[in-house]
Amino acid sequence: MKILLVEDDETISRALSSALESHRYLVDTAFDGEAGWDYADTLDYDLILLDVMLPKLDGISLCRRLRDRGNTTPILLLTAQDTSTSKIMGLDAGADDYVVKPYDLDELLARIRALLRRGSNALPPVIEWRQLRLDPSTCEVTFGDRPLSLTRKEYSILELFMRNSRRIFSQSVILDLLWSFEESPGENTVRAHVKSLRQKLKKAGAPTDLIETVYGLGYRLRIPIDDAEAKPVAASPSAAKPASEAAPRSAASDPPNSAREERAAPVSAPASPVPASAEVPRVNPELVDIWLETRSQILTRMAAVRRAQEALRSGSLSDEVRQLAIQNAHVLVGSLGILGLMQGSLAARDIEMLLKQKSTLDAADVENIAGWLREFDRIVALPTDAPAESDVAAPELDTLADRPLVLVVDRDREFTDALAGEAARWGMTLEVIDELAIARERLEALMPAAVVVDICWLDDTEAGFDLLATAASHPPIAPIALADLDRLSDRVRVARLGGKGFLQKPVTPQQVFEAIERAIEPSVSSASRVLVVDDDPAVLQSVRALLEPWGMDVSLLTDPEQFWTTLSDIRPDLLVLDVDLPRFSGIELCQVVQNDPQWSDLPVLMLADRADAETIHQLFAAGAADYARKPIVSPELVARVLARLERSHLLRTVAETDRATGIPNRRRSTRELNQLLTLAARQKRPFSLAIANVRGLDDDCGDRVLHQVGEHLRQVFRQEDIVARWTKTAFVLGLYDMTERNGIKRLYKALDRFILPRDLRATEPQTVLSCTVGIAQYAQERSDVRSLYRAAKAEMRQAAERPLGST
């Protein structure tokens, strides 16, 4: 489950995030209302935890804005204002529930679970899949009677599979669902976690194929042949653990009800001095590290409250000191409460209420404040040492990546060495074979993901085709052919044998691995959104049943009157329209889509119950990409939908990739640079943007040389950096966590190492290149990509007479 936490207090935010993550929730955090709006408007969440008092945009206004835009995500308000008026305002704004600070962590988690159940069609509290049993309330997983010790990500992956047992999840979709916005791991990370999960299931006695790989699509739970109707079911109430067996709650986070009720009451009259609690305050053991990191900030806030008490004693309490004390006490209510220091939190609340409600304070009030401040003294006296290593849970570590295995059958040592050097960067394991007999043996023994065969070097040219045919007969192995000559007859023969790729030498390692990746990984994201419009509910449900097992997010619409609003809300990747609809025909809706600049490239698949020449002409004239005949033939519809999505994906990729170099163009890289710049600003890390302008190119060799420069830069710089081509001769680089000084050093080194390939040196011996570089680092006055680019370009003009290197 994915939760958005909008909270401006760093202590509360970090502590609450840690607590939620320990209960297997995925948490994104925002520290003001505007940032919260950006997150909620861009990404999908299962729940939003929203503080009421926020900078830039308060929680009530943010809640109201979300509801006005049609966002139905459950919202739980976190408020320190325990008054009926503030609660009513929150609920009227569209919130589903509220919790008053300081809140008991167990109560907060229970309310979160209740809202998530309500927002997810009452998901069963305990899920079972054959002998697997998962209890979300205790985060316990067992297979048969044997418990499984899973990491957070392993637990989340297994829960995702069990809740959606008939769905296939691609690696990219798993990343989107189970990793937060700030985390940016590669798909190798998913493979590593799935591999580790499989190993733990196997040790517990589960079948080795319980989680199966559907090559080209992703992962799912295997449906046994003898149990085709198996579904995850809710365990009976008696199967759940009794309350007495639940994990004990921390004493520090569960204060007596009487004390809580007594201190939560508004301060309307002087109360008798409250002695310090006899119980030693304890920080929630799961949050000790956060307490140690934020302790100095908390002590500073306590000092501000103490100054008000001292000024009160001396009769010099000013409005400024009073307001500062009220503000800091208000923050301490939440900070101390989330850490489990409940008595200190309640003391801070009493001080805040007293200073706010009474304009004139007497001697009894001074003594009350002194009694409450003794709770602060006890917190200050807490030990500041980090817990012993034995008391701290080991960090979650990624296992070695479960990389796809690729067999390369080729005797060209220089070529295969180049491939071997690139394999790790593409997340693959390479095995090179130069003997045909050995290749057949390894193929049968290892069952690799792909086989790359040079069909020309073998003494018997038929042997290369035979090896490809053998590989094709063992799906899901992907056979790819290499050839010295580009003959159509060879291409046709490879296609007939079931080959997944044909490459003519000379070919670069990048081109080889791109072909392998296309062959073994889906080019269509299984998170593709499909909108189906038909006035027949049976057809709609049938289409959904056909497409959802392929991992697609299918939305249904029966009323054409709601078409435009639904289209804008869902923003589908593919539109499926019935030709005959009430009020507006499917052909008319298709024309509306094609006439709008925003939607003109949206592929439309029409469903027609007739296939006469005039109807087909009207369909394609209206802009339809394809059509399927009713009654629907299941394999045909799935094939057509996948083909349209793949084509659309390919067109987007081509539109965002520079053809000469194969690296992102200006359109795509601008979006990626903005994302990286936002991340750097949020995490307070340096970010630099550089421009490298290559001079000395002629029309004959320009594109070939630029391709080599782009490939060289992509290899030299890190995977998290961005390398793009913006103009004919200019490359733009986004360097995350790199200062301007380090960036220029890195560029010097990269350019000094660049050497033209032998074939270009032989054909263009007189080619001399020079490169001028400009670089700018993120700063307040350079807060977006455009301003950084302008600054880097100005720097480049100044350096125009100082070329960094040539070859």
C-alpha positions as a printed Julia matrix, in Angstrom:
807×3 Matrix{Float64}:
   0.0     0.0     0.0
   1.3     3.44   -0.98
   0.79    6.36    1.43
   1.46   10.08    0.97
   2.46   11.84    4.21
   2.2    15.65    4.17
   3.77   16.95    7.38
   6.03   19.99    7.85
   7.6    18.86   11.13
  10.71   16.88   10.23
  10.72   14.86   13.44
   7.11   13.76   13.06
   7.58   13.1     9.35
  10.65   10.93    9.76
   9.33    9.07   12.77
   5.94    8.4    11.22
   7.52    7.36    7.91
   9.78    4.93    9.74
   6.86    3.48   11.69
   4.73    3.06    8.56
   7.59    1.48    6.61
   8.17   -0.97    9.44
   4.55   -2.07    8.89
   5.26   -2.65    5.19
   3.74    0.56    3.82
   5.42    2.54    1.04
   5.66    6.21    2.02
   6.26    9.41    0.02
   6.74   12.56    2.13
   6.0    16.2     1.4
   6.78   19.09    3.75
   4.29   21.73    2.6
   0.83   21.84    1.08
   1.93   22.79   -2.44
   4.4    19.89   -2.58
   1.66   17.6    -1.27
  -0.62   18.78   -4.06
   2.08   18.07   -6.67
   2.56   14.53   -5.35
  -1.17   13.75   -5.1
  -1.92   15.22   -8.52
   0.92   13.3   -10.22
   0.99    9.9    -8.5
  -1.61    7.42   -7.27
  -1.85    6.7    -3.54
  -3.96    4.39   -1.41
  -4.1     6.89    1.49
  -3.09   10.48    2.25
  -2.0    11.46    5.79
  -2.44   15.21    5.95
  -1.37   17.63    8.67
  -3.75   20.56    9.09
  -1.16   23.27    9.86
   1.05   23.39    6.76
   3.07   26.16    5.07
   2.12   27.46    1.6
  -1.22   25.6     1.55
  -2.96   24.43    4.71
  -4.29   20.89    5.04
  -7.98   21.86    4.94
  -7.52   23.81    1.69
  -5.44   21.01    0.16
  -8.11   18.47    1.1
 -10.81   20.63   -0.46
  -8.76   21.14   -3.63
  -8.21   17.39   -4.02
 -11.91   16.66   -3.64
 -12.83   19.43   -6.09
 -10.59   17.77   -8.68
 -12.35   14.44   -8.18
  -9.57   12.78   -6.16
 -11.26   10.05   -4.08
  -8.16    8.82   -2.21
  -8.96    8.34    1.52
  -7.62   11.27    3.56
  -6.74   11.06    7.27
  -6.18   14.45    8.9
  -3.5    14.89   11.57
  -4.41   17.83   13.75
  -3.25   19.29   17.05
  -6.47   21.3    17.34
  -8.76   19.14   19.47
 -11.89   21.24   18.91
 -15.16   20.3    17.29
 -14.94   23.28   14.91
 -11.63   22.17   13.36
 -12.88   18.59   13.07
 -16.07   19.69   11.35
 -14.11   21.87    8.92
 -11.86   18.94    8.04
 -14.7    16.5     7.49
 -16.68   19.07    5.49
 -13.62   19.61    3.29
 -13.73   15.94    2.33
 -11.51   14.2     4.89
 -12.51   10.64    5.78
 -11.2    10.65    9.36
  -8.99   12.62   11.74
  -6.55   11.92   14.55
  -5.66   14.45   17.23
  -2.03   14.94   18.22
  -0.42   13.49   20.21
  -1.75   10.26   18.79
  -1.17    6.73   19.91
   0.76    4.96   17.14
  -1.26    1.76   17.44
  -4.52    3.69   17.18
  -3.21    5.61   14.16
  -2.19    2.37   12.42
  -5.6     0.86   13.17
  -7.36    3.87   11.62
  -5.06    3.61    8.57
  -5.93   -0.06    8.16
  -9.63    0.73    8.46
  -9.46    3.44    5.78
  -7.42    1.24    3.47
  -9.93   -1.57    3.83
 -12.75    0.85    3.11
 -10.95    2.28    0.08
 -10.03   -1.13   -1.29
 -13.42   -2.8    -1.24
 -12.85   -4.32    2.18
  -9.76   -6.34    1.42
  -9.65   -9.48    3.57
  -7.64   -9.09    6.79
  -5.9   -12.43    6.18
  -5.09  -13.73    2.7
  -4.47  -17.35    1.8
  -3.14  -18.87   -1.4
  -3.01  -22.65   -1.15
  -0.63  -23.18    1.82
   0.57  -19.55    1.89
  -0.96  -17.36    4.6
  -0.36  -13.6     4.94
  -1.72  -11.56    7.84
  -1.48   -7.8     7.09
  -2.33   -6.84   10.68
   0.77   -8.56   12.08
   2.85   -8.69    8.86
   3.34  -12.43    9.4
   3.71  -14.87    6.51
   3.63  -18.65    6.81
   3.78  -21.54    4.39
   2.01  -24.47    5.99
   3.13  -24.21    9.6
   6.54  -22.69    8.82
   6.99  -18.91    9.27
   8.88  -16.9     6.67
  11.26  -14.12    7.66
  10.91  -11.59    4.83
  12.39   -8.15    4.25
  10.01   -5.24    3.73
  10.23   -5.37   -0.05
   9.91   -9.16   -0.19
   6.78   -8.93    1.97
   5.33   -6.16   -0.24
   6.0    -8.12   -3.43
   4.38  -11.26   -2.03
   1.36   -9.3    -0.76
   0.98   -7.68   -4.2
   0.98  -11.1    -5.9
  -1.44  -12.63   -3.39
  -3.94   -9.77   -3.59
  -3.85   -9.92   -7.41
  -3.28  -13.63   -7.95
  -4.33  -13.73  -11.6
  -2.44  -10.66  -12.72
   1.0   -10.52  -14.33
   3.24   -7.74  -12.98
   6.15   -6.44  -15.05
   9.29   -5.24  -13.29
   8.54   -1.6   -14.15
   5.03   -1.84  -12.65
   6.4    -3.43   -9.45
   8.86   -0.54   -9.18
   6.04    2.0    -9.61
   3.82    0.31   -7.02
   6.35   -0.66   -4.32
   9.16    1.9    -4.47
   8.77    5.53   -3.47
   9.33    8.55   -5.71
  12.72    9.33   -4.13
  13.97    5.79   -4.71
  15.14    5.15   -8.24
  16.39    1.54   -8.4
  16.72   -0.37  -11.63
  14.75   -3.43  -12.66
  17.68   -5.56  -11.48
  16.56   -4.72   -7.95
  13.14   -6.28   -8.59
  14.76   -9.42   -9.97
  17.01   -9.61   -6.91
  14.09   -9.38   -4.47
  12.01  -11.92   -6.41
  14.96  -14.31   -6.46
  15.48  -13.94   -2.71
  11.73  -14.39   -2.09
  11.73  -17.58   -4.14
  14.66  -18.96   -2.15
  12.93  -18.29    1.18
   9.71  -19.86   -0.06
  11.64  -22.91   -1.23
  13.32  -23.29    2.19
   9.86  -23.21    3.78
   8.77  -26.12    1.58
   6.98  -24.23   -1.19
   7.24  -25.41   -4.81
  10.14  -23.87   -6.68
   7.78  -22.49   -9.32
   5.26  -20.9    -6.92
   6.24  -17.51   -8.37
   6.57  -18.01  -12.1
   8.24  -15.82  -14.69
   6.1   -15.11  -17.73
   8.88  -14.17  -20.12
   8.26  -10.93  -21.95
   5.6    -9.89  -19.4
   6.68  -10.28  -15.78
   5.82  -12.33  -12.67
   2.73  -13.91  -11.16
   1.65  -16.71   -8.82
   1.48  -19.99  -10.7
  -2.0   -21.46  -10.92
  -1.68  -25.24  -10.46
  -3.27  -27.43  -13.11
  -5.3   -29.3   -10.47
  -6.47  -26.07   -8.87
  -7.33  -23.79  -11.76
  -9.95  -21.98   -9.73
  -7.64  -21.23   -6.8
  -8.08  -17.71   -5.51
  -6.74  -15.83   -2.5
  -9.4   -16.0     0.18
  -9.99  -14.38    3.52
  -9.22  -16.69    6.38
 -12.04  -17.36    8.79
 -12.11  -15.21   11.91
 -11.1   -18.19   13.96
  -7.95  -18.54   11.89
  -6.67  -15.15   12.94
  -4.46  -14.89   15.97
  -6.16  -14.02   19.22
  -5.45  -10.63   20.66
  -3.46  -12.19   23.46
  -0.94  -13.48   20.93
  -0.47  -10.18   19.15
   2.86   -8.41   19.46
   3.05   -6.44   22.74
   2.73   -2.73   22.45
   5.45   -0.42   23.64
   4.69    0.97   27.04
   6.06    4.32   25.94
   3.55    4.55   23.11
   0.49    3.41   25.11
  -0.14    5.73   28.08
  -2.96    5.07   30.52
  -6.32    6.29   29.26
  -7.01    8.23   32.41
  -3.85   10.29   32.1
  -4.53   10.89   28.45
  -8.11   12.04   29.02
  -7.11   14.22   31.96
  -4.39   16.07   30.07
  -6.36   16.4    26.84
  -8.96   18.6    28.54
  -8.8    22.33   27.67
  -7.18   24.5    30.3
  -9.87   26.93   31.36
  -8.85   27.55   34.94
  -5.69   27.29   37.02
  -5.0    23.68   37.84
  -3.0    22.25   40.65
   0.68   21.66   39.89
   1.21   18.42   38.01
   4.12   16.41   39.32
   6.45   14.72   36.9
   5.48   11.18   36.03
   7.23    8.51   38.06
   7.59    6.37   34.96
  10.91    6.76   33.16
  10.25    8.15   29.66
  11.16    5.77   26.86
  11.57    6.43   23.17
   9.83    3.96   20.88
  12.6     1.38   20.19
  11.91    1.5    16.45
  12.52    5.27   16.41
  15.66    5.58   18.54
  17.82    6.56   15.58
  15.4     9.35   14.62
  15.35   10.59   18.22
  19.14   10.81   18.19
  19.15   12.7    14.9
  16.45   15.21   15.86
  17.25   15.54   19.58
  19.04   18.87   19.21
  16.07   20.42   17.37
  13.67   19.19   20.04
  15.85   20.58   22.83
  15.97   23.95   21.05
  12.15   24.04   20.98
  12.03   23.13   24.68
  14.42   25.98   25.43
  12.07   28.44   23.69
   9.2    27.27   25.92
  11.4    27.5    29.01
  12.31   31.1    28.18
   8.61   32.0    28.35
   8.37   30.48   31.83
  11.45   32.41   33.0
  10.07   35.64   31.56
   6.76   34.92   33.28
   8.48   34.52   36.65
  10.27   37.85   36.24
   7.11   39.61   35.0
   8.62   40.39   31.57
   6.67   38.03   29.31
   6.26   39.83   25.97
   3.8    38.92   23.23
   6.7    37.9    21.01
   8.13   35.45   23.58
   4.63   34.1    24.33
   3.86   33.47   20.64
   7.24   31.82   20.12
   6.58   29.53   23.08
   3.1    28.66   21.78
   4.51   27.78   18.34
   7.27   25.59   19.72
   4.97   23.87   22.23
   2.55   23.15   19.39
   5.29   21.42   17.36
   6.5    19.49   20.43
   3.03   18.01   20.9
   3.45   16.03   17.7
   7.23   15.51   17.8
   7.33   13.98   21.27
   4.11   12.04   20.75
   5.27   10.25   17.62
   8.53    9.28   19.36
   6.56    7.61   22.15
   7.32   10.34   24.76
   3.65   10.79   25.55
   3.95   12.5    28.93
   6.2    15.15   27.41
   3.8    15.56   24.51
   0.82   16.07   26.82
   2.82   18.52   28.9
   3.58   20.53   25.76
  -0.13   20.55   24.91
  -1.07   21.83   28.37
   1.5    24.63   28.1
   0.25   25.59   24.64
  -3.39   25.66   25.76
  -2.62   27.66   28.9
  -0.6    30.3    27.02
  -3.26   30.59   24.31
  -6.37   30.68   26.5
  -5.29   32.9    29.37
  -4.1    36.42   28.61
  -3.14   37.02   32.24
  -1.24   34.34   34.12
  -1.02   34.14   37.92
   1.35   32.38   40.32
  -0.6    29.09   40.1
  -0.16   29.1    36.33
   3.58   29.62   36.75
   3.77   26.59   39.05
   1.72   24.5    36.64
   4.09   25.34   33.82
   7.05   24.51   36.07
   5.5    21.1    36.8
   4.98   20.39   33.13
   8.52   21.5    32.3
   9.83   18.81   34.66
   8.68   16.33   32.01
  10.98   18.19   29.61
  13.86   17.84   32.1
  13.36   14.07   32.17
  13.48   13.95   28.38
  16.66   16.06   28.29
  18.23   13.54   30.66
  17.59   10.61   28.31
  20.82    8.89   27.18
  22.31   10.17   23.95
  24.23    7.05   22.98
  23.17    5.05   19.93
  21.74    1.61   20.7
  24.04   -1.37   20.67
  24.43   -3.09   17.33
  22.69   -6.17   18.66
  19.58   -4.09   19.36
  19.35   -2.67   15.88
  17.8    -4.58   13.03
  20.18   -5.27   10.2
  19.62   -3.06    7.17
  17.87   -4.53    4.21
  20.48   -5.47    1.6
  19.92   -6.29   -2.01
  21.05   -9.73   -3.07
  23.0   -10.29   -6.28
  20.87   -9.54   -9.28
  19.12  -12.44  -10.94
  20.37  -11.41  -14.36
  19.13  -12.92  -17.63
  21.66  -15.31  -19.18
  22.65  -14.71  -22.8
  24.66  -17.19  -24.91
  26.78  -15.66  -27.68
  27.97  -18.1   -30.34
  30.74  -16.3   -32.22
  34.51  -16.64  -32.84
  35.23  -12.92  -33.2
  37.2   -12.41  -29.98
  37.36   -8.62  -30.22
  33.62   -8.41  -30.74
  32.73  -10.83  -27.93
  35.17   -9.09  -25.54
  33.36   -5.81  -26.22
  30.03   -7.5   -25.48
  31.36   -9.01  -22.25
  32.53   -5.59  -21.09
  29.05   -4.14  -21.59
  26.97   -7.01  -20.16
  26.99   -5.84  -16.53
  25.85   -2.34  -17.51
  22.79   -3.87  -19.19
  22.05   -6.15  -16.22
  22.81   -9.38  -18.11
  25.15  -12.36  -17.72
  27.06  -13.34  -20.86
  28.56  -16.68  -21.85
  30.63  -16.77  -25.06
  30.94  -20.08  -26.96
  33.05  -20.73  -30.03
  32.21  -24.4   -30.66
  28.91  -25.52  -32.16
  28.67  -28.81  -30.22
  29.3   -27.03  -26.92
  26.72  -24.39  -27.86
  24.02  -27.05  -28.27
  24.91  -28.65  -24.93
  24.9   -25.35  -23.04
  21.64  -24.34  -24.71
  19.9   -27.49  -23.48
  21.48  -27.36  -20.01
  21.11  -23.66  -19.17
  17.94  -22.6   -21.01
  19.16  -18.99  -21.39
  16.94  -15.98  -21.96
  18.49  -15.32  -25.39
  20.94  -16.85  -27.89
  22.95  -14.63  -30.26
  24.36  -16.64  -33.21
  26.69  -15.47  -35.96
  25.23  -17.5   -38.87
  28.15  -16.73  -41.2
  31.31  -17.94  -39.42
  30.31  -21.62  -39.18
  31.87  -23.98  -41.72
  28.38  -25.27  -42.48
  26.12  -22.26  -42.92
  23.09  -24.45  -42.31
  24.38  -25.17  -38.81
  23.76  -21.57  -37.73
  20.14  -21.73  -38.83
  19.75  -25.13  -37.16
  21.01  -23.7   -33.87
  18.53  -20.8   -34.14
  15.75  -23.29  -34.85
  16.73  -25.34  -31.79
  16.64  -22.22  -29.62
  13.25  -21.21  -31.05
  11.86  -24.66  -30.21
  12.53  -24.0   -26.51
  10.42  -20.95  -25.67
  10.87  -18.52  -24.05
  14.47  -18.51  -25.39
  14.85  -15.57  -27.81
  17.02  -16.39  -30.88
  18.9   -13.46  -32.49
  20.94  -13.74  -35.69
  24.15  -11.92  -36.65
  25.21  -11.77  -40.3
  27.9   -10.13  -42.41
  25.53   -9.62  -45.34
  22.06   -8.11  -45.23
  20.13  -10.51  -47.46
  16.35  -10.44  -47.48
  16.28  -14.22  -47.9
  18.27  -14.64  -44.66
  15.97  -12.25  -42.8
  12.89  -14.15  -44.0
  14.41  -17.49  -43.01
  15.31  -16.26  -39.52
  11.77  -14.93  -39.12
  10.28  -18.26  -40.25
  12.42  -20.11  -37.71
  11.02  -17.91  -34.91
  13.97  -15.53  -34.6
  13.46  -12.39  -32.52
  16.14  -10.24  -34.13
  18.48   -9.86  -37.11
  21.61   -7.66  -36.95
  24.12   -6.96  -39.69
  27.78   -6.64  -38.77
  29.57   -4.42  -37.99
  27.31   -3.79  -35.01
  27.95   -2.03  -31.7
  27.48   -3.7   -28.29
  24.69   -1.2   -27.58
  22.75   -2.34  -30.65
  23.18   -5.99  -29.67
  21.96   -5.47  -26.11
  19.07   -3.29  -27.27
  17.97   -6.15  -29.55
  18.29   -8.63  -26.68
  16.33   -6.37  -24.36
  13.54   -5.96  -26.92
  13.39   -9.72  -27.38
  13.23  -10.75  -23.72
  11.51   -7.76  -22.09
   8.07   -6.42  -22.94
   8.11   -3.2   -24.94
   4.58   -2.55  -23.72
   4.26   -1.54  -20.09
   1.82   -3.85  -18.35
   0.61   -0.78  -16.52
  -0.9     0.53  -19.77
  -4.27    2.2   -19.24
  -7.09    1.16  -21.58
 -10.47    2.89  -21.75
 -13.31    0.78  -23.24
 -16.55    2.51  -24.26
 -19.55    0.29  -25.04
 -23.21    0.4   -24.05
 -23.31   -3.38  -23.59
 -22.17   -4.28  -20.03
 -21.5    -7.88  -21.05
 -19.04   -6.75  -23.72
 -17.33   -4.42  -21.27
 -16.88   -7.14  -18.67
 -15.62   -9.57  -21.3
 -13.01   -7.12  -22.58
 -11.87   -6.42  -19.02
 -11.59  -10.15  -18.28
  -9.47  -10.61  -21.41
  -7.09   -7.68  -20.87
  -6.57   -7.5   -17.1
  -4.61  -10.81  -16.89
  -2.05   -9.1   -19.14
  -1.54   -6.5   -16.44
  -3.48   -3.69  -18.1
  -5.45   -1.13  -16.12
  -8.87   -1.35  -17.81
 -11.54    1.32  -17.28
 -15.12    0.84  -18.53
 -17.68    3.41  -19.67
 -21.29    2.78  -20.75
 -22.5     6.39  -21.05
 -21.02    8.3   -24.03
 -22.22   11.55  -22.41
 -19.4    11.13  -19.87
 -16.79   10.34  -22.51
 -14.78   13.57  -22.59
 -14.62   13.92  -18.81
 -13.62   10.27  -18.38
 -10.97   10.54  -21.1
  -9.38   13.53  -19.36
  -9.46   11.86  -15.94
  -8.07    8.47  -17.0
  -5.65    9.62  -19.74
  -5.53    6.18  -21.38
  -2.77    4.75  -23.56
  -5.37    3.06  -25.79
  -9.02    3.78  -26.51
 -11.44    0.96  -27.46
 -14.72    2.29  -28.95
 -17.86    0.48  -30.01
 -19.1     1.75  -33.38
 -22.79    1.79  -32.4
 -23.34    3.91  -29.29
 -26.43    5.86  -28.16
 -26.46    9.61  -28.79
 -22.89    9.73  -30.21
 -21.48    7.02  -32.45
 -18.04    5.56  -31.89
 -16.92    7.01  -35.25
 -17.93   10.51  -34.1
 -16.07   10.09  -30.79
 -13.02    8.89  -32.7
 -13.14   12.03  -34.86
 -13.41   14.21  -31.73
 -10.28   12.56  -30.31
  -8.32   12.94  -33.54
  -9.32   16.62  -33.89
  -7.9    17.56  -30.48
  -4.13   18.3   -30.48
  -3.74   16.81  -27.02
  -5.23   13.45  -28.05
  -4.46   13.2   -31.76
  -1.76   10.55  -31.24
  -3.96    8.34  -29.01
  -4.47    4.97  -30.78
  -8.14    4.01  -31.21
  -9.34    0.43  -31.69
 -12.93    0.14  -32.92
 -15.35   -2.71  -32.15
 -17.77   -3.31  -35.02
 -20.48   -5.89  -35.59
 -20.22   -5.44  -39.36
 -17.27   -5.36  -41.72
 -18.68   -3.98  -44.98
 -16.42   -1.8   -47.12
 -18.23    1.44  -46.3
 -18.03    0.92  -42.52
 -14.34    0.04  -42.66
 -13.68    3.13  -44.81
 -15.49    5.32  -42.26
 -13.49    3.82  -39.39
 -10.11    4.55  -40.89
 -11.2     7.91  -42.29
 -12.16    8.93  -38.73
  -8.64    8.1   -37.56
  -9.01    4.61  -36.1
  -5.77    2.64  -35.85
  -7.44   -0.77  -36.08
 -10.73   -2.59  -35.62
 -11.99   -5.93  -34.25
 -15.13   -7.71  -35.35
 -17.93   -8.67  -32.97
 -18.48  -11.25  -31.58
 -15.07  -10.83  -30.04
 -12.49  -13.53  -30.68
 -10.34  -13.51  -27.53
  -6.83  -14.15  -28.97
  -7.45  -11.71  -31.81
  -8.54   -8.87  -29.54
  -5.59   -9.37  -27.16
  -3.16   -9.51  -30.08
  -4.56   -6.33  -31.62
  -4.5    -4.44  -28.32
  -0.91   -5.49  -27.6
   0.15   -4.58  -31.13
  -1.39   -1.1   -30.88
   0.17   -0.45  -27.47
   3.57   -1.65  -28.66
   3.36    0.54  -31.75
   2.36    3.55  -29.66
   5.2     2.89  -27.23
   7.68    2.6   -30.12
   6.52    5.86  -31.68
   6.92    7.68  -28.36
  10.39    6.23  -27.94
  11.41    7.27  -31.45
   9.99   10.75  -30.92
  12.1    11.17  -27.78
  15.36    9.65  -29.07
  17.98   11.32  -31.25
  18.33    9.15  -34.36
  22.0     9.87  -35.05
  23.29    9.09  -31.55
  20.62    6.9   -29.95
  20.55    9.05  -26.8
  17.61   11.15  -25.49
  16.73   14.28  -27.43
  15.83   17.68  -26.02
  12.15   16.85  -25.44
  12.75   13.74  -23.37
  15.87   14.94  -21.56
  14.24   18.18  -20.45
  11.64   16.15  -18.56
  14.32   13.9   -17.04
  16.55   16.85  -16.13
  13.66   18.57  -14.33
  12.96   15.41  -12.34
  16.62   15.03  -11.38
  16.9    18.72  -10.47
  13.8    18.47   -8.26
  15.26   15.42   -6.54
  18.59   17.19   -5.94
  16.85   20.25   -4.5
  14.66   18.13   -2.22
  17.61   16.1    -0.93
  19.88   19.17   -0.74
  22.44   17.63   -3.09
  24.46   19.5    -5.73
  23.4    19.35   -9.36
  25.28   20.64  -12.42
  24.28   21.03  -16.04
  26.99   20.98  -18.7
  27.06   21.71  -22.43
  29.71   20.11  -24.64
  29.83   21.6   -28.15
  31.75   19.46  -30.68
  33.35   21.34  -33.57
  35.18   20.2   -36.67
  32.53   17.91  -38.19
  31.77   17.7   -41.89
  28.57   16.43  -43.49
  30.05   13.09  -44.56
  31.24   11.81  -41.18
  29.28   14.06  -38.82
  26.53   11.68  -37.68
  28.92    8.75  -37.32
  31.31   10.77  -35.21
  28.49   12.23  -33.11
  27.22    8.71  -32.48
  30.66    7.75  -31.15
  30.86   10.87  -28.97
  27.4    10.18  -27.53
  28.24    6.53  -26.86
  31.54    7.53  -25.24
  29.87   10.05  -22.92
  27.18    7.55  -21.96
  29.83    4.98  -21.01
  32.08    7.41  -19.12
  29.39    9.01  -17.0
  27.34    7.26  -14.35
  24.01    5.56  -14.9
  22.2     8.21  -12.82
  23.58   11.04  -14.98
  21.72   12.26  -18.08
  23.43   12.48  -21.47
  21.39   14.06  -24.28
  21.77   15.77  -27.64
  20.04   19.14  -27.94
  21.4    20.62  -31.19
  23.41   19.4   -34.18
  26.73   19.6   -32.33
  25.79   20.22  -28.69
  25.47   17.56  -25.96
  23.82   18.38  -22.63
  24.72   16.52  -19.43
  22.84   16.51  -16.14
  25.24   15.6   -13.32
  23.47   14.61  -10.1
  25.33   15.04   -6.79
  28.24   16.68   -8.61
  29.56   20.19   -8.1
  30.6    22.46  -10.94
  34.26   21.94  -10.07
  34.04   18.13  -10.05
  31.89   18.16  -13.17
  34.45   20.07  -15.2
  37.19   17.69  -14.05
  35.08   14.75  -15.13
  34.48   16.31  -18.53
  38.2    17.0   -19.03
  38.96   13.35  -18.32
  36.15   12.1   -20.56
  37.21   14.23  -23.53
  40.88   13.41  -23.13
  40.07    9.69  -23.35
  37.96    9.94  -26.5
  39.51    8.26  -29.56
  37.81    7.78  -32.91
  37.18    4.1   -33.81
  39.59    2.51  -36.25
  37.17    2.46  -39.18
  36.59    6.22  -38.89
  40.29    6.96  -38.43
  41.01    4.96  -41.59
  38.39    6.74  -43.71
  38.79   10.2   -42.16
  42.48   10.54  -41.18
  42.32   14.34  -41.28
  39.34   14.66  -38.96
  40.2    16.98  -36.08
  37.65   17.64  -33.39
  37.59   20.26  -30.69
  35.14   20.63  -27.86
  34.08   23.7   -25.91
  32.4    23.18  -22.57
  30.21   25.3   -20.33
  28.9    24.19  -16.94
  26.59   25.7   -14.3
  25.66   24.49  -10.83
  22.21   24.66   -9.28
  21.71   27.71   -7.05
  18.88   29.99   -5.94
  19.26   32.14   -9.05
  19.51   29.01  -11.21
  16.56   27.03   -9.94
  15.31   25.46  -13.19
  16.74   23.74  -16.25
  16.25   26.78  -18.49
  18.25   29.13  -16.25
  20.97   26.5   -15.78
  21.21   26.04  -19.54
  21.52   29.8   -20.11
  24.26   30.06  -17.48
  26.17   27.1   -18.94
  25.86   28.53  -22.44
  27.22   31.89  -21.28
  30.15   30.07  -19.67
  30.72   28.16  -22.92
  30.9    31.4   -24.93
  33.58   32.7   -22.6
  35.53   29.46  -23.02
  35.18   29.41  -26.81
  38.85   30.22  -27.26
  39.93   27.58  -24.74
  39.18   24.14  -26.28
  39.43   21.42  -23.67
  40.76   18.68  -25.89
  41.06   17.42  -29.41
  41.66   14.23  -31.28
